[in-house]
Structures are given as structure tokens and as C-alpha cells.
Amino acid sequence: MSLRGELHRVASLRRLGDLIDEVAEAVELGPEDTATLFSEVARKANGILELATTIAEIDEDEISLYSSIIGVWFELRYEWDRNNQLINFSAVQGRQVEPLVLARATSTARLVAWLEEVIEAADRERLAGAVERFKALADELAEARAEIGG
């Protein structure tokens, strides 16, 4: 299957609908938050499909499309990380985590996993290493800022 075809499978409305139903039930989202989550996830999926359609039309060897999907993976991976930080800090503070934040983290993690289905195994390992290097850099910058009184 072509990369374009695989991306259409990843971002299919049926698959997204099943994901939203599962996540909404698991975290007990109300109807309004479920609609919000569906809208957010559909926007992300539409972005993936737009890349698959637009770039694939002019990129016969799919190099640009694959590169763009790597960028989307980073974007979603860091979105998951941000939501996960909210969950962790809420837990540390003894506060209840908002169900919509849990749902966002869960659905984004699933989208990341689905994108990883179309990314080569060796590339997934390299991406994991890049995430770790980025986290180390962020920690280093935060420490340097603290040292100068920022």
C-alpha cells in the first residue's frame, strides 16, 4: 500500500469515531466535551489527510510526504507530552485531572501510535532519540535560565 493509502487508513473517520467513543467512555466525558474532542481529533486527522492528498499529487516517490509525516509525528508527540505534563502536575498537586485533558492525551497518544505504523522501525528509534535529546536540551536551558536568575 502506498504511503498515501496508509495515511488514509490511519485517519479514517470510522477509526476516529471508534477512538472518540472509546476514550469518551473511558474518561466519562460529557456530550459537550465529547463533541469538542471529536472536533479536535478530526482537525488533526484532516491535516494528515490534506498532506497525504496535496503532497502525494506532486511527490511520486513520497519523500516529501514521508518527511512531512515525520513533522506531524513531532507535533503530535509534543502535544501528547504537554497534556501528559498537565496530568502529572495535577496529580502532584493533588488536584483532579480534567477528563478532557485525559481524553486529549489519550487520543493524541493513539494518533502518534497510528502514525508510527507508517514510519519505518529504524526511523522510530531515531525519532525517540531526538525526543530525548530535545528534552535534555530543554532541561539544560531551564537550568541555565535559573542560574542567571530568570
N, C-alpha and C positions, 0 to 999 in steps of 0.2 A: 504494500500500500504506500502511496506517495505520502510525503510529509503533510501536504495539504489535506489529504484524506484523513490522516491520523489526527490532525488538529480539529477537523470537523467532528470526528468521533469524540475527542476529548471535551469539546464544548457543545455537545448536542443538548438541545432543550430538554429532551427526555431525561438524560443523565443529570442535568442541572435540577430539574424538578424533583427527581428522586433524592438528590443530595439535600435540597432545601427541606423536603418533607422529613427526612431522617434527622437532620440537625435540629429543625424546629421542634420536633417531638422530644429529642434527647435533652435539650436545654429548656424545654417548656416555654417556647416563645409564644407570645400572644399574636393575634392576627395582624395587627399593625406592624409589629417588629418582623414578622414573617414576610410581609409584603416588602418591607424595607430591605431585608436580607436578600430576597429574590431579586429585587431591582439592582442591588449592588453586585451580586454574583452574575446576573445577566449582563451587566455593563462590562464586567471583566471578560466574560465569555465572548461577547460581541467584539471586544477589542482583539481577542485571539483570532476569531473568525475573519475579521477585517484584514488582519495581517495575512492570514492564510490565503484569502482571496486576492487582495491587492498585489502583494509581493509575488505570489505564485504565478500570476498572469504574465509577469515580465522576467521571472527568475527561473529559467528552465532547470538549472542544476540545483536549485533550492538552497544555495549557500547563504544568500541574504535572508531568506526565510528562517533558516536554522539559527543564524546569528541573532535575528530579531526575537526568536523564541527564547534564546538564552537571556536576552534583556528582560523579557516578560517574566521569566523564571526569577531573576533577581528582584524585580519589582514586587512580585507576589511573595517571595521568600522574606523580604524585609517587611512587608505589610504583616505577614504572619508573626514575625518577630516582634513588631511593635504591639500587636494585640496580645501576644504572649507576655510581654513585659507588663502590660496593664493588668493582666490576670495575676501575675506573680506579685506585683507590688500591692495589689488589693488584698491578696492573701496575707502578705507580710503585715499589712496594716490592720488585719482582722476585719476587713470590710467584705461584704458580699459582692461578688463579681456580677456585673450586669449580664443578664442572659444574652443580650445582643452582642456583647463583646466576646463571650464564649462562642456564640454562633459564627461570628466573623472569623475568629481564629480557626475554628474547626473547618469551616467551608474553604477558607484560604489555604489551609494545610492540604485539604483534599485536592484543590486545583493545582497546587505545587506538585503533589504526587502524580496527578494525571499528566501534567506537562513532562514530568520525569520519565513517563512511559515512552515519550518520543525522543528523549535525549539519550545519546549513547552512554553506556555504563562508565567508560573511562572519562567522559566529559562530566558526568555527575560527580565523580570523585574529585575532579579538578575544581568544579564549582563549590563543593563542600570545603575544599582547601581555601578557596578565595573568600568564602564567608568567614572562615576562621581568621584569616589574615586581616580582613576588614574589621572584625570585632577587636582584634588585638590593636589595630591602629586606632580605633575609636577609644579604647581604654587608655592607650598611650596619650592621645590628645587630651582626654579628660584629666588625666594626671598632670600633664604639663600645664594645663589651664589652672588647676588647683594650686600648683606650685607658684604661679605668678600672681595668685590672689584674685583670679577671675571668677 
